[in-house]
Amino acid sequence: MSRKMKNRVLEQLKIERIAVEGKCVGHHEGKVVFVSNVAPGDVVDARVTRGRSSFMEAEAIAIHEHSSDRVTPFCSHFGTCGGCKWQHISYELQMAYKRQQVVDQFQRIAKVPLPAVMPIIGAQNTRYYRNKLDFTFSNNRWLTREEIDSGEDFERNALGFHIPKRFDKIVDIQHCYLQGSLSNDIRNGLREFALSENLSFYDIIRQTGLLRNLIIRTAQEDQVMVIVQFGEDDPDGIEKTMHFLKEGFPGITSLLYIVNLKKNETFQDLDVQVYAGKDHIEETMEGLRFKIGPKSFYQTNSQQAYRLYQVAREFAGLTGEETVYDLYTGTGTIANFVAGNAQQVIGIEYVEPAIADAKENALLNGIDNTLFYAGDMKEVLNESFVSQHQKPDVIITDPPRAGMHEEVVEMLLRLEAPKIVYVSCNPGTQARDVALLSAKYHVSRIQPVDMFPQTYHVENVVLLEIKSNDDQ
Ligand SMILES: C[S@@+](CC[C@H](N)C(=O)[O-])C[C@H]1O[C@@H](n2cnc3c(N)ncnc32)[C@H](O)[C@@H]1O
């Protein structure tokens, strides 16, 4: 960036519209300016944080005119915590903006003929909708400007969420609107207990401290899993903590802990100890049961995941005769969900424990027409794999944010399945892949689904149907 621009204040910048990733757009001297944490219609002073020849990024430092789209954020942590960045916009507008993001990305990137994008499927619960939250213990609590300016001493231990872009600072959460009252009680109760017992909170710089991380997962029918990660192998401290949780919160149905002496918080490679209750919780969907262990992935908004899978199943239009490939199957939830409507479903995913969960979930539900394979998609999905199984009539694909590898897209083009149902949490990479697939497919339906109210994230399902030879 031209150094001259950095920190320059752009005065009276009119915020025009929402762009990608929740940022809004204004213009200054003909250049696009991306500004975060504002709303279309605001007029702000914005300090430039980054600049390139064609655009700038800036943060609002003063608001002169408030947009009529603004509503009062309900969370006291809004603006500090990075969790719910769109609380200042009404839910109706959030939904409209999310749909518009899909329209914009497809028009700008896919550049193919499109049907009308359907109105987004909104969430009934716009608060307390997450089934998993991950809190961090830290001895380096984020202090507000007022706290610093007061010159007083404050408690520096904290239990909460990372400040955006700061790995070492944690905002101490008093109430989180993403998970219900038991979750809030457990987090606040454990923090109070740890402070009163002088248990040490983790120091990320020195990599010391007993209490490191707290994960709370819930399922319908009152099942609650709590996982505590300890940064030191201190049997007394661990026993004290776990005993407190067991006695204080009988609603916990799966109480687990992990001693994690590694540099990072991931625990896929570590042993999980069961302190009390079961080693898993169970989610249900349309009579199916899904076993969720501490290392298993499950969509974090269960109610909206159900809506999403219903859309995918409807787009697939199954009659019971089809061979379906479910690519990037995770723990096989979509595969098992559509199995009753297909002849067979084949799921592929590269995380081996997820594939083990997928198989277990099929067994648990008496589903005998699903097959699961672990491996990298571009290696597994090849001609010999297809010749060993039936050619797919329908492909459901739900890749990570980066979208599909080009070689996978090329394989899909060679496979020529009549239908591809493309589920994505990133309409930008989805639109890029749709452009490549347009060599043989046309887009016939586009349905956004809101999985994450109060954030700018949007999930999108696209139905691609093979073109007739005349159209190709
Ligand atoms: C968005 S999730 C899909 C979740 C799943 N469909 C569900 O609804 O629970 C994407 C999945 O792709 C898997 N994945 C990412 N890269 C992959 C690759 N190169 N090959 C195979 N699977 C991959 C991830 O492990 C993750 O489980």
The ligand as an SDF file (V2000), in Angstrom:
LIG
                    3D

 27 29  0  0  0  0  0  0  0  0999 V2000
  -18.4160  -28.6490    4.5720 C   0  0  0  0  0  0  0  0  0  0  0  0
  -17.8210  -30.1470    5.2110 S   0  0  0  0  0  0  0  0  0  0  0  0
  -19.0250  -31.2940    4.7160 C   0  0  0  0  0  0  0  0  0  0  0  0
  -19.8570  -31.7380    5.8260 C   0  0  0  0  0  0  0  0  0  0  0  0
  -20.9160  -32.7580    5.5660 C   0  0  0  0  0  0  0  0  0  0  0  0
  -21.4480  -32.7780    4.2290 N   0  0  0  0  0  0  0  0  0  0  0  0
  -22.0340  -32.5140    6.5790 C   0  0  0  0  0  0  0  0  0  0  0  0
  -23.0520  -31.9360    6.2110 O   0  0  0  0  0  0  0  0  0  0  0  0
  -21.8460  -32.8620    7.7390 O   0  0  0  0  0  0  0  0  0  0  0  0
  -16.5110  -30.4810    4.1100 C   0  0  0  0  0  0  0  0  0  0  0  0
  -15.8150  -31.8310    4.3560 C   0  0  0  0  0  0  0  0  0  0  0  0
  -14.8280  -32.0160    3.3530 O   0  0  0  0  0  0  0  0  0  0  0  0
  -13.7390  -32.7150    3.9040 C   0  0  0  0  0  0  0  0  0  0  0  0
  -12.6060  -32.4780    2.9900 N   0  0  0  0  0  0  0  0  0  0  0  0
  -11.8910  -31.3460    2.8450 C   0  0  0  0  0  0  0  0  0  0  0  0
  -10.9610  -31.4840    1.8870 N   0  0  0  0  0  0  0  0  0  0  0  0
  -11.1100  -32.7400    1.3820 C   0  0  0  0  0  0  0  0  0  0  0  0
  -10.4380  -33.4660    0.3680 C   0  0  0  0  0  0  0  0  0  0  0  0
   -9.4290  -32.9320   -0.3250 N   0  0  0  0  0  0  0  0  0  0  0  0
  -10.8330  -34.7260    0.1040 N   0  0  0  0  0  0  0  0  0  0  0  0
  -11.8610  -35.2760    0.8030 C   0  0  0  0  0  0  0  0  0  0  0  0
  -12.5360  -34.6290    1.8000 N   0  0  0  0  0  0  0  0  0  0  0  0
  -12.1600  -33.3860    2.0900 C   0  0  0  0  0  0  0  0  0  0  0  0
  -13.6150  -32.1110    5.2830 C   0  0  0  0  0  0  0  0  0  0  0  0
  -12.9140  -32.9720    6.1450 O   0  0  0  0  0  0  0  0  0  0  0  0
  -15.0850  -31.9110    5.6840 C   0  0  0  0  0  0  0  0  0  0  0  0
  -15.5570  -33.0420    6.3810 O   0  0  0  0  0  0  0  0  0  0  0  0
  1  2  1  0
  2  3  1  0
  2 10  1  0
  3  4  1  0
  4  5  1  0
  5  6  1  0
  5  7  1  0
  7  8  2  0
  7  9  1  0
 10 11  1  0
 11 12  1  0
 11 26  1  0
 12 13  1  0
 13 14  1  0
 13 24  1  0
 14 15  1  0
 14 23  1  0
 15 16  2  0
 16 17  1  0
 17 18  1  0
 17 23  2  0
 18 19  1  0
 18 20  2  0
 20 21  1  0
 21 22  2  0
 22 23  1  0
 24 25  1  0
 24 26  1  0
 26 27  1  0
M  CHG  2   2   1   9  -1
M  END
$$$$
